[in-house]
Amino acid sequence: MEDNSLSQFIKEKRKQLGLTQEELSNKSGVGLRFIRELETGKPTLRIDKVNQVLQLFGFELGPVEIKRKKLTNEES
């Protein structure tokens, strides 16, 4: 499992509201195990459940442009 921006975002928002992982799971209607996996960056998660959690903070998942390194003529 890896640390990514989504997992950091959820963890920071939860802490800003002074919620434990258990409290966040109860308020969002998802299991405690799911919250733990979300915050530790599990690479495979159900989008609907992620959105359940994000809704508490006024957010939802959406497309994000991938920042890619530009290739120079020498690298092509």
Gaussian input, Z-matrix of N, CA and C with variables (Angstrom, degrees):
# hf/3-21g

backbone

0 1
 N
 C     1     B1
 C     2     B2     1     A1
 N     3     B3     2     A2     1     D1
 C     4     B4     3     A3     2     D2
 C     5     B5     4     A4     3     D3
 N     6     B6     5     A5     4     D4
 C     7     B7     6     A6     5     D5
 C     8     B8     7     A7     6     D6
 N     9     B9     8     A8     7     D7
 C    10    B10     9     A9     8     D8
 C    11    B11    10    A10     9     D9
 N    12    B12    11    A11    10    D10
 C    13    B13    12    A12    11    D11
 C    14    B14    13    A13    12    D12
 N    15    B15    14    A14    13    D13
 C    16    B16    15    A15    14    D14
 C    17    B17    16    A16    15    D15
 N    18    B18    17    A17    16    D16
 C    19    B19    18    A18    17    D17
 C    20    B20    19    A19    18    D18
 N    21    B21    20    A20    19    D19
 C    22    B22    21    A21    20    D20
 C    23    B23    22    A22    21    D21
 N    24    B24    23    A23    22    D22
 C    25    B25    24    A24    23    D23
 C    26    B26    25    A25    24    D24
 N    27    B27    26    A26    25    D25
 C    28    B28    27    A27    26    D26
 C    29    B29    28    A28    27    D27
 N    30    B30    29    A29    28    D28
 C    31    B31    30    A30    29    D29
 C    32    B32    31    A31    30    D30
 N    33    B33    32    A32    31    D31
 C    34    B34    33    A33    32    D32
 C    35    B35    34    A34    33    D33
 N    36    B36    35    A35    34    D34
 C    37    B37    36    A36    35    D35
 C    38    B38    37    A37    36    D36
 N    39    B39    38    A38    37    D37
 C    40    B40    39    A39    38    D38
 C    41    B41    40    A40    39    D39
 N    42    B42    41    A41    40    D40
 C    43    B43    42    A42    41    D41
 C    44    B44    43    A43    42    D42
 N    45    B45    44    A44    43    D43
 C    46    B46    45    A45    44    D44
 C    47    B47    46    A46    45    D45
 N    48    B48    47    A47    46    D46
 C    49    B49    48    A48    47    D47
 C    50    B50    49    A49    48    D48
 N    51    B51    50    A50    49    D49
 C    52    B52    51    A51    50    D50
 C    53    B53    52    A52    51    D51
 N    54    B54    53    A53    52    D52
 C    55    B55    54    A54    53    D53
 C    56    B56    55    A55    54    D54
 N    57    B57    56    A56    55    D55
 C    58    B58    57    A57    56    D56
 C    59    B59    58    A58    57    D57
 N    60    B60    59    A59    58    D58
 C    61    B61    60    A60    59    D59
 C    62    B62    61    A61    60    D60
 N    63    B63    62    A62    61    D61
 C    64    B64    63    A63    62    D62
 C    65    B65    64    A64    63    D63
 N    66    B66    65    A65    64    D64
 C    67    B67    66    A66    65    D65
 C    68    B68    67    A67    66    D66
 N    69    B69    68    A68    67    D67
 C    70    B70    69    A69    68    D68
 C    71    B71    70    A70    69    D69
 N    72    B72    71    A71    70    D70
 C    73    B73    72    A72    71    D71
 C    74    B74    73    A73    72    D72
 N    75    B75    74    A74    73    D73
 C    76    B76    75    A75    74    D74
 C    77    B77    76    A76    75    D75
 N    78    B78    77    A77    76    D76
 C    79    B79    78    A78    77    D77
 C    80    B80    79    A79    78    D78
 N    81    B81    80    A80    79    D79
 C    82    B82    81    A81    80    D80
 C    83    B83    82    A82    81    D81
 N    84    B84    83    A83    82    D82
 C    85    B85    84    A84    83    D83
 C    86    B86    85    A85    84    D84
 N    87    B87    86    A86    85    D85
 C    88    B88    87    A87    86    D86
 C    89    B89    88    A88    87    D87
 N    90    B90    89    A89    88    D88
 C    91    B91    90    A90    89    D89
 C    92    B92    91    A91    90    D90
 N    93    B93    92    A92    91    D91
 C    94    B94    93    A93    92    D92
 C    95    B95    94    A94    93    D93
 N    96    B96    95    A95    94    D94
 C    97    B97    96    A96    95    D95
 C    98    B98    97    A97    96    D96
 N    99    B99    98    A98    97    D97
 C   100   B100    99    A99    98    D98
 C   101   B101   100   A100    99    D99
 N   102   B102   101   A101   100   D100
 C   103   B103   102   A102   101   D101
 C   104   B104   103   A103   102   D102
 N   105   B105   104   A104   103   D103
 C   106   B106   105   A105   104   D104
 C   107   B107   106   A106   105   D105
 N   108   B108   107   A107   106   D106
 C   109   B109   108   A108   107   D107
 C   110   B110   109   A109   108   D108
 N   111   B111   110   A110   109   D109
 C   112   B112   111   A111   110   D110
 C   113   B113   112   A112   111   D111
 N   114   B114   113   A113   112   D112
 C   115   B115   114   A114   113   D113
 C   116   B116   115   A115   114   D114
 N   117   B117   116   A116   115   D115
 C   118   B118   117   A117   116   D116
 C   119   B119   118   A118   117   D117
 N   120   B120   119   A119   118   D118
 C   121   B121   120   A120   119   D119
 C   122   B122   121   A121   120   D120
 N   123   B123   122   A122   121   D121
 C   124   B124   123   A123   122   D122
 C   125   B125   124   A124   123   D123
 N   126   B126   125   A125   124   D124
 C   127   B127   126   A126   125   D125
 C   128   B128   127   A127   126   D126
 N   129   B129   128   A128   127   D127
 C   130   B130   129   A129   128   D128
 C   131   B131   130   A130   129   D129
 N   132   B132   131   A131   130   D130
 C   133   B133   132   A132   131   D131
 C   134   B134   133   A133   132   D132
 N   135   B135   134   A134   133   D133
 C   136   B136   135   A135   134   D134
 C   137   B137   136   A136   135   D135
 N   138   B138   137   A137   136   D136
 C   139   B139   138   A138   137   D137
 C   140   B140   139   A139   138   D138
 N   141   B141   140   A140   139   D139
 C   142   B142   141   A141   140   D140
 C   143   B143   142   A142   141   D141
 N   144   B144   143   A143   142   D142
 C   145   B145   144   A144   143   D143
 C   146   B146   145   A145   144   D144
 N   147   B147   146   A146   145   D145
 C   148   B148   147   A147   146   D146
 C   149   B149   148   A148   147   D147
 N   150   B150   149   A149   148   D148
 C   151   B151   150   A150   149   D149
 C   152   B152   151   A151   150   D150
 N   153   B153   152   A152   151   D151
 C   154   B154   153   A153   152   D152
 C   155   B155   154   A154   153   D153
 N   156   B156   155   A155   154   D154
 C   157   B157   156   A156   155   D155
 C   158   B158   157   A157   156   D156
 N   159   B159   158   A158   157   D157
 C   160   B160   159   A159   158   D158
 C   161   B161   160   A160   159   D159
 N   162   B162   161   A161   160   D160
 C   163   B163   162   A162   161   D161
 C   164   B164   163   A163   162   D162
 N   165   B165   164   A164   163   D163
 C   166   B166   165   A165   164   D164
 C   167   B167   166   A166   165   D165
 N   168   B168   167   A167   166   D166
 C   169   B169   168   A168   167   D167
 C   170   B170   169   A169   168   D168
 N   171   B171   170   A170   169   D169
 C   172   B172   171   A171   170   D170
 C   173   B173   172   A172   171   D171
 N   174   B174   173   A173   172   D172
 C   175   B175   174   A174   173   D173
 C   176   B176   175   A175   174   D174
 N   177   B177   176   A176   175   D175
 C   178   B178   177   A177   176   D176
 C   179   B179   178   A178   177   D177
 N   180   B180   179   A179   178   D178
 C   181   B181   180   A180   179   D179
 C   182   B182   181   A181   180   D180
 N   183   B183   182   A182   181   D181
 C   184   B184   183   A183   182   D182
 C   185   B185   184   A184   183   D183
 N   186   B186   185   A185   184   D184
 C   187   B187   186   A186   185   D185
 C   188   B188   187   A187   186   D186
 N   189   B189   188   A188   187   D187
 C   190   B190   189   A189   188   D188
 C   191   B191   190   A190   189   D189
 N   192   B192   191   A191   190   D190
 C   193   B193   192   A192   191   D191
 C   194   B194   193   A193   192   D192
 N   195   B195   194   A194   193   D193
 C   196   B196   195   A195   194   D194
 C   197   B197   196   A196   195   D195
 N   198   B198   197   A197   196   D196
 C   199   B199   198   A198   197   D197
 C   200   B200   199   A199   198   D198
 N   201   B201   200   A200   199   D199
 C   202   B202   201   A201   200   D200
 C   203   B203   202   A202   201   D201
 N   204   B204   203   A203   202   D202
 C   205   B205   204   A204   203   D203
 C   206   B206   205   A205   204   D204
 N   207   B207   206   A206   205   D205
 C   208   B208   207   A207   206   D206
 C   209   B209   208   A208   207   D207
 N   210   B210   209   A209   208   D208
 C   211   B211   210   A210   209   D209
 C   212   B212   211   A211   210   D210
 N   213   B213   212   A212   211   D211
 C   214   B214   213   A213   212   D212
 C   215   B215   214   A214   213   D213
 N   216   B216   215   A215   214   D214
 C   217   B217   216   A216   215   D215
 C   218   B218   217   A217   216   D216
 N   219   B219   218   A218   217   D217
 C   220   B220   219   A219   218   D218
 C   221   B221   220   A220   219   D219
 N   222   B222   221   A221   220   D220
 C   223   B223   222   A222   221   D221
 C   224   B224   223   A223   222   D222
 N   225   B225   224   A224   223   D223
 C   226   B226   225   A225   224   D224
 C   227   B227   226   A226   225   D225

   B1=1.4449
   B2=1.5198
   B3=1.3068
   B4=1.4583
   B5=1.5203
   B6=1.2987
   B7=1.4467
   B8=1.5312
   B9=1.3152
   B10=1.4582
   B11=1.5295
   B12=1.2989
   B13=1.4543
   B14=1.5233
   B15=1.3321
   B16=1.4635
   B17=1.5236
   B18=1.3167
   B19=1.4606
   B20=1.5279
   B21=1.3199
   B22=1.4687
   B23=1.5266
   B24=1.3308
   B25=1.4542
   B26=1.5333
   B27=1.3256
   B28=1.4646
   B29=1.5244
   B30=1.3145
   B31=1.4648
   B32=1.5290
   B33=1.3384
   B34=1.4645
   B35=1.5249
   B36=1.3334
   B37=1.4658
   B38=1.5244
   B39=1.3247
   B40=1.4660
   B41=1.5166
   B42=1.3298
   B43=1.4673
   B44=1.5242
   B45=1.3493
   B46=1.4630
   B47=1.5271
   B48=1.3298
   B49=1.4641
   B50=1.5253
   B51=1.3228
   B52=1.4575
   B53=1.5183
   B54=1.3339
   B55=1.4597
   B56=1.5233
   B57=1.3132
   B58=1.4580
   B59=1.5263
   B60=1.3118
   B61=1.4618
   B62=1.5268
   B63=1.3123
   B64=1.4668
   B65=1.5340
   B66=1.3229
   B67=1.4659
   B68=1.5291
   B69=1.3402
   B70=1.4521
   B71=1.5274
   B72=1.3007
   B73=1.4638
   B74=1.5257
   B75=1.3223
   B76=1.4715
   B77=1.5278
   B78=1.3217
   B79=1.4706
   B80=1.5284
   B81=1.3300
   B82=1.4623
   B83=1.5259
   B84=1.3219
   B85=1.4570
   B86=1.5169
   B87=1.3127
   B88=1.4668
   B89=1.5249
   B90=1.3122
   B91=1.4547
   B92=1.5188
   B93=1.3115
   B94=1.4642
   B95=1.5294
   B96=1.3185
   B97=1.4724
   B98=1.5305
   B99=1.3384
   B100=1.4620
   B101=1.5247
   B102=1.3284
   B103=1.4748
   B104=1.5246
   B105=1.3103
   B106=1.4691
   B107=1.5264
   B108=1.3321
   B109=1.4662
   B110=1.5282
   B111=1.3054
   B112=1.4667
   B113=1.5218
   B114=1.3189
   B115=1.4633
   B116=1.5252
   B117=1.3173
   B118=1.4716
   B119=1.5199
   B120=1.3380
   B121=1.4485
   B122=1.5126
   B123=1.3308
   B124=1.4673
   B125=1.5280
   B126=1.3286
   B127=1.4668
   B128=1.5252
   B129=1.3339
   B130=1.4649
   B131=1.5193
   B132=1.3204
   B133=1.4625
   B134=1.5206
   B135=1.3128
   B136=1.4638
   B137=1.5261
   B138=1.3208
   B139=1.4656
   B140=1.5221
   B141=1.3270
   B142=1.4616
   B143=1.5280
   B144=1.3270
   B145=1.4658
   B146=1.5282
   B147=1.3303
   B148=1.4649
   B149=1.5222
   B150=1.3231
   B151=1.4618
   B152=1.5275
   B153=1.3302
   B154=1.4676
   B155=1.5201
   B156=1.3220
   B157=1.4637
   B158=1.5288
   B159=1.3283
   B160=1.4664
   B161=1.5286
   B162=1.3338
   B163=1.4670
   B164=1.5232
   B165=1.3110
   B166=1.4759
   B167=1.5229
   B168=1.3264
   B169=1.4586
   B170=1.5252
   B171=1.3464
   B172=1.4520
   B173=1.5208
   B174=1.3296
   B175=1.4592
   B176=1.5191
   B177=1.3334
   B178=1.4576
   B179=1.5222
   B180=1.3219
   B181=1.4614
   B182=1.5214
   B183=1.3089
   B184=1.4544
   B185=1.5121
   B186=1.3231
   B187=1.4627
   B188=1.5244
   B189=1.3110
   B190=1.4567
   B191=1.5194
   B192=1.3208
   B193=1.4556
   B194=1.5203
   B195=1.3169
   B196=1.4619
   B197=1.5233
   B198=1.3073
   B199=1.4573
   B200=1.5178
   B201=1.2964
   B202=1.4652
   B203=1.5095
   B204=1.2982
   B205=1.4534
   B206=1.5245
   B207=1.3142
   B208=1.4599
   B209=1.5193
   B210=1.3240
   B211=1.4534
   B212=1.5364
   B213=1.2959
   B214=1.4656
   B215=1.5199
   B216=1.3026
   B217=1.4586
   B218=1.5289
   B219=1.3215
   B220=1.4543
   B221=1.5240
   B222=1.3321
   B223=1.4530
   B224=1.5285
   B225=1.3087
   B226=1.4673
   B227=1.5004
   A1=109.31
   A2=114.83
   A3=118.68
   A4=111.09
   A5=115.29
   A6=121.71
   A7=108.16
   A8=117.61
   A9=120.39
   A10=109.60
   A11=116.32
   A12=119.66
   A13=112.43
   A14=118.51
   A15=120.34
   A16=110.55
   A17=116.66
   A18=119.43
   A19=111.09
   A20=116.86
   A21=119.99
   A22=110.89
   A23=116.86
   A24=122.05
   A25=110.60
   A26=116.71
   A27=121.50
   A28=110.49
   A29=116.48
   A30=120.98
   A31=111.09
   A32=116.68
   A33=120.39
   A34=111.57
   A35=117.54
   A36=121.26
   A37=110.67
   A38=116.70
   A39=120.54
   A40=110.72
   A41=116.00
   A42=120.05
   A43=111.84
   A44=117.55
   A45=120.83
   A46=111.47
   A47=115.56
   A48=120.20
   A49=112.34
   A50=116.74
   A51=121.06
   A52=113.26
   A53=116.56
   A54=121.22
   A55=111.13
   A56=115.74
   A57=120.55
   A58=107.33
   A59=116.55
   A60=119.58
   A61=110.44
   A62=116.98
   A63=121.47
   A64=110.88
   A65=116.83
   A66=120.37
   A67=110.98
   A68=116.44
   A69=119.95
   A70=110.71
   A71=117.31
   A72=119.85
   A73=110.68
   A74=117.34
   A75=120.92
   A76=111.67
   A77=116.66
   A78=120.76
   A79=112.49
   A80=116.93
   A81=120.10
   A82=113.09
   A83=117.20
   A84=120.27
   A85=114.37
   A86=116.60
   A87=120.84
   A88=107.95
   A89=116.89
   A90=120.83
   A91=113.54
   A92=114.37
   A93=120.69
   A94=110.68
   A95=116.76
   A96=120.22
   A97=110.68
   A98=116.85
   A99=120.58
   A100=110.70
   A101=117.65
   A102=121.53
   A103=109.43
   A104=116.68
   A105=119.97
   A106=111.17
   A107=116.51
   A108=120.07
   A109=111.03
   A110=116.82
   A111=121.60
   A112=110.80
   A113=116.96
   A114=121.30
   A115=113.23
   A116=117.38
   A117=118.83
   A118=111.78
   A119=117.38
   A120=120.81
   A121=115.72
   A122=117.81
   A123=119.98
   A124=108.17
   A125=117.62
   A126=120.21
   A127=114.93
   A128=118.40
   A129=120.56
   A130=109.67
   A131=115.85
   A132=122.19
   A133=109.08
   A134=117.01
   A135=120.82
   A136=109.57
   A137=115.07
   A138=120.78
   A139=111.23
   A140=117.82
   A141=120.08
   A142=111.71
   A143=116.34
   A144=119.67
   A145=111.40
   A146=116.68
   A147=119.60
   A148=108.86
   A149=117.15
   A150=120.72
   A151=112.40
   A152=118.31
   A153=121.10
   A154=110.48
   A155=115.78
   A156=120.76
   A157=109.85
   A158=116.75
   A159=120.75
   A160=112.59
   A161=117.78
   A162=121.22
   A163=112.10
   A164=116.92
   A165=120.07
   A166=111.58
   A167=116.16
   A168=121.69
   A169=112.15
   A170=116.73
   A171=120.76
   A172=114.05
   A173=117.08
   A174=122.52
   A175=110.78
   A176=115.71
   A177=122.45
   A178=108.65
   A179=115.95
   A180=120.50
   A181=110.35
   A182=115.93
   A183=120.90
   A184=110.22
   A185=116.29
   A186=119.39
   A187=111.71
   A188=114.58
   A189=121.76
   A190=107.36
   A191=116.38
   A192=120.10
   A193=110.56
   A194=115.18
   A195=120.95
   A196=108.05
   A197=116.22
   A198=120.68
   A199=107.82
   A200=115.61
   A201=120.45
   A202=110.33
   A203=114.25
   A204=121.13
   A205=108.28
   A206=116.34
   A207=119.92
   A208=109.19
   A209=115.26
   A210=120.93
   A211=108.77
   A212=115.24
   A213=119.75
   A214=107.77
   A215=117.44
   A216=121.83
   A217=111.20
   A218=117.30
   A219=120.95
   A220=111.87
   A221=117.41
   A222=120.79
   A223=112.79
   A224=118.61
   A225=122.05
   A226=112.00
   D1=144.72
   D2=-175.43
   D3=-125.67
   D4=157.94
   D5=177.60
   D6=-86.31
   D7=125.89
   D8=179.52
   D9=-134.28
   D10=175.26
   D11=-174.72
   D12=-64.85
   D13=-34.02
   D14=178.71
   D15=-66.00
   D16=-46.91
   D17=-179.26
   D18=-63.82
   D19=-39.94
   D20=177.80
   D21=-65.63
   D22=-41.20
   D23=179.60
   D24=-59.16
   D25=-49.25
   D26=-179.24
   D27=-61.36
   D28=-46.37
   D29=-178.21
   D30=-62.59
   D31=-44.02
   D32=179.98
   D33=-65.22
   D34=-43.35
   D35=178.99
   D36=-63.38
   D37=-42.33
   D38=178.57
   D39=-60.21
   D40=-45.44
   D41=-179.20
   D42=-67.70
   D43=-36.33
   D44=177.14
   D45=-59.71
   D46=-34.52
   D47=179.43
   D48=-87.05
   D49=-1.96
   D50=178.80
   D51=69.39
   D52=32.07
   D53=-178.91
   D54=-100.20
   D55=145.46
   D56=170.16
   D57=-83.12
   D58=167.93
   D59=176.12
   D60=-60.62
   D61=-38.88
   D62=179.50
   D63=-64.25
   D64=-43.33
   D65=178.55
   D66=-63.48
   D67=-41.30
   D68=178.56
   D69=-63.99
   D70=-40.20
   D71=179.01
   D72=-63.87
   D73=-41.29
   D74=178.84
   D75=-65.60
   D76=-45.07
   D77=-178.34
   D78=-67.48
   D79=-33.38
   D80=-176.89
   D81=-91.45
   D82=-14.87
   D83=178.55
   D84=81.40
   D85=20.30
   D86=175.25
   D87=-115.80
   D88=164.21
   D89=-178.34
   D90=-73.58
   D91=156.42
   D92=177.84
   D93=-60.68
   D94=-39.68
   D95=178.48
   D96=-59.25
   D97=-40.12
   D98=179.12
   D99=-62.57
   D100=-43.69
   D101=179.21
   D102=-60.87
   D103=-44.37
   D104=179.85
   D105=-62.35
   D106=-43.37
   D107=178.63
   D108=-65.65
   D109=-39.21
   D110=178.43
   D111=-62.39
   D112=-45.67
   D113=-177.68
   D114=-73.72
   D115=-18.85
   D116=178.03
   D117=-97.41
   D118=2.80
   D119=173.64
   D120=82.42
   D121=30.56
   D122=176.99
   D123=-54.42
   D124=130.91
   D125=-173.92
   D126=-73.17
   D127=-18.51
   D128=179.57
   D129=-121.80
   D130=112.87
   D131=179.68
   D132=-137.79
   D133=152.78
   D134=177.16
   D135=-74.81
   D136=127.06
   D137=-177.72
   D138=-61.44
   D139=-40.55
   D140=-178.64
   D141=-61.68
   D142=-38.15
   D143=179.06
   D144=-72.52
   D145=-37.76
   D146=176.32
   D147=-60.51
   D148=-43.75
   D149=179.11
   D150=-64.97
   D151=-33.28
   D152=175.10
   D153=-58.05
   D154=-43.66
   D155=-179.66
   D156=-70.12
   D157=-47.12
   D158=-177.88
   D159=-61.85
   D160=-31.57
   D161=179.70
   D162=-58.70
   D163=-32.58
   D164=178.63
   D165=-61.52
   D166=-26.60
   D167=-178.38
   D168=-101.48
   D169=2.33
   D170=179.83
   D171=81.01
   D172=29.64
   D173=-178.18
   D174=-131.45
   D175=166.93
   D176=170.57
   D177=-148.99
   D178=160.99
   D179=178.62
   D180=-68.04
   D181=148.73
   D182=177.04
   D183=-159.35
   D184=168.83
   D185=-179.77
   D186=-69.20
   D187=139.72
   D188=178.70
   D189=-128.03
   D190=131.35
   D191=-179.92
   D192=-65.44
   D193=136.92
   D194=177.53
   D195=-81.64
   D196=126.95
   D197=177.49
   D198=-84.57
   D199=115.66
   D200=-178.51
   D201=-113.87
   D202=148.21
   D203=176.29
   D204=-71.41
   D205=131.92
   D206=178.17
   D207=-74.30
   D208=137.27
   D209=178.82
   D210=-85.18
   D211=137.10
   D212=173.64
   D213=-91.07
   D214=169.91
   D215=179.27
   D216=-58.85
   D217=-32.56
   D218=-178.58
   D219=-71.44
   D220=-29.18
   D221=-178.56
   D222=-86.81
   D223=-15.30
   D224=-176.35
   D225=-69.85

